[in-house]
Amino acid sequence: MRPISIHFEYKRYDSYTELPQETQHLLLAARDAMHRAYAPYSQFHVGAAIVLDNGTVVEGNNQENAAYPSGLCAERVAIFSVGANFPNHPIKAIAITASSASYMSGEPVTPCGACRQSMLEYELKQDSPIEVFLLSPSDEVIVIPSVSQLLPLHFDAKNLRNS
């Protein structure tokens, strides 16, 4: 037996205004998308915005359904939209934010496991990191340099090969 540890570093900013204008625009696009979320059951609104290599910003928000499993998270709405509409443009970054009418959290919300796996698929496909920005309701931002750091022991195409 040999112990193995996994760790990663990220940056934390007190306010999104400390970041470059392009990043601020992306974070505010995620916040705008959050306000358009369809979340009548959970009252938990999530917004995501993705910037592509050509500067295009693609937004997504969570879409709930009375048949709960039929809903979809904001991150996957945005990333699948990129895959459907801009398949040949690498993703530079994704910004995610959330708020709830039921409670206040000062911390940025991180993607669920299914979203992490979906985002990682695109990062592996394009063979370059996707930077992740997590915006809190109080404007704090966590910056993670790569989706792979959110899912270090991941499942990918190598697990499906027959060789």
C-alpha positions in Angstrom: 0.0 0.0 0.0 1.2 3.5 -0.8 -0.7 6.6 0.0 -1.5 8.9 -2.9 -3.0 12.3 -2.5 -4.8 14.5 -4.8 -4.9 18.3 -4.5 -5.3 21.3 -6.6 -4.9 25.0 -6.3 -7.4 27.6 -7.2 -7.7 31.4 -7.0 -10.3 33.2 -4.9 -11.2 36.9 -5.6 -13.3 39.1 -3.3 -15.1 40.6 -6.3 -15.5 39.8 -10.0 -14.4 43.4 -10.6 -10.8 42.3 -9.8 -10.8 40.2 -13.0 -10.3 41.3 -16.6 -13.2 42.9 -18.5 -13.7 39.8 -20.7 -14.1 37.6 -17.6 -16.4 40.1 -16.0 -18.6 40.1 -19.1 -18.7 36.2 -18.9 -19.6 36.2 -15.2 -22.4 38.8 -15.8 -23.7 36.7 -18.7 -24.0 33.7 -16.4 -25.8 35.9 -13.9 -28.2 37.1 -16.6 -28.8 33.5 -17.7 -29.5 32.6 -14.0 -32.3 35.1 -13.8 -34.0 33.4 -16.8 -33.8 29.9 -15.3 -37.0 27.8 -15.1 -36.9 26.5 -11.5 -40.5 26.6 -10.2 -40.0 23.5 -7.9 -36.6 24.0 -6.3 -36.5 27.8 -6.5 -32.7 27.2 -7.1 -31.7 29.2 -10.1 -28.4 28.5 -11.9 -26.9 30.2 -14.8 -23.9 29.3 -17.0 -22.0 31.2 -19.7 -19.4 29.7 -22.0 -16.9 31.7 -24.1 -15.5 30.1 -27.2 -12.2 30.7 -28.9 -13.8 33.1 -31.4 -15.4 35.2 -28.5 -18.9 33.9 -28.9 -20.7 33.6 -25.5 -23.2 30.8 -25.1 -25.6 30.9 -22.2 -27.5 28.2 -20.4 -29.7 27.9 -17.3 -31.3 25.1 -15.3 -34.6 23.8 -16.7 -36.8 21.9 -14.3 -39.7 19.6 -14.9 -42.4 18.2 -12.7 -40.9 14.8 -13.6 -37.7 15.7 -11.8 -35.2 13.5 -13.8 -36.4 15.2 -17.0 -34.8 18.6 -16.0 -31.3 19.7 -17.0 -28.6 21.7 -15.2 -27.4 25.0 -16.5 -23.9 23.8 -17.3 -25.1 21.0 -19.5 -27.7 23.2 -21.3 -24.8 25.6 -22.2 -22.2 23.0 -23.1 -24.6 20.9 -25.2 -25.7 24.0 -27.0 -22.0 24.6 -27.8 -21.7 21.1 -29.1 -24.8 21.4 -31.2 -24.2 24.9 -32.6 -20.4 25.5 -32.5 -18.9 22.0 -32.7 -15.6 23.2 -34.2 -14.9 26.0 -31.7 -12.9 25.2 -28.6 -14.3 26.4 -25.2 -12.0 28.8 -23.4 -14.0 29.2 -20.1 -17.3 28.6 -18.4 -18.8 30.8 -15.7 -21.4 29.4 -13.3 -23.5 31.2 -10.7 -26.6 30.3 -8.6 -29.1 31.8 -6.2 -32.1 30.6 -4.3 -35.3 32.3 -3.0 -35.3 29.8 -0.1 -31.9 30.5 1.4 -28.8 32.6 1.1 -25.4 31.2 0.6 -22.3 33.4 0.3 -20.3 30.6 -1.3 -20.0 30.0 -5.0 -21.9 26.8 -6.1 -19.9 24.1 -7.8 -21.2 21.9 -10.7 -22.8 18.6 -9.9 -21.0 15.3 -10.8 -23.0 14.9 -14.1 -22.1 18.4 -15.2 -18.4 17.9 -14.3 -18.4 14.7 -16.4 -20.1 16.5 -19.3 -17.7 19.5 -19.2 -14.7 17.2 -18.9 -15.8 15.3 -22.1 -15.5 18.6 -24.0 -12.2 19.5 -22.4 -10.7 16.1 -23.3 -12.2 16.3 -26.9 -10.6 19.7 -27.5 -7.3 18.6 -25.7 -7.0 22.0 -23.9 -8.1 23.2 -20.5 -11.5 24.9 -19.9 -11.1 27.5 -17.2 -14.0 27.5 -14.6 -15.3 30.6 -12.9 -17.7 30.2 -10.0 -19.5 33.4 -9.0 -21.1 33.7 -5.5 -24.2 35.9 -4.8 -21.9 38.2 -2.9 -19.7 38.6 -6.0 -16.8 36.4 -4.8 -15.2 34.4 -7.5 -13.3 31.1 -7.5 -11.1 30.4 -10.5 -10.2 26.8 -11.4 -7.7 26.5 -14.3 -9.2 23.2 -15.7 -12.3 21.1 -15.5 -10.1 18.1 -14.9 -9.2 19.4 -11.5 -12.9 19.2 -10.5 -13.0 15.5 -11.5 -9.4 14.1 -11.0 -10.3 10.3 -11.0 -12.6 10.6 -14.1 -14.2 8.2 -16.5 -13.3 8.7 -20.1 -13.0 7.1 -23.5 -9.9 5.1 -22.3 -12.2 3.2 -20.0 -14.3 2.0 -23.0 -11.6 0.6 -25.3 -11.3 -3.1 -25.8 -7.5 -3.3 -25.9 
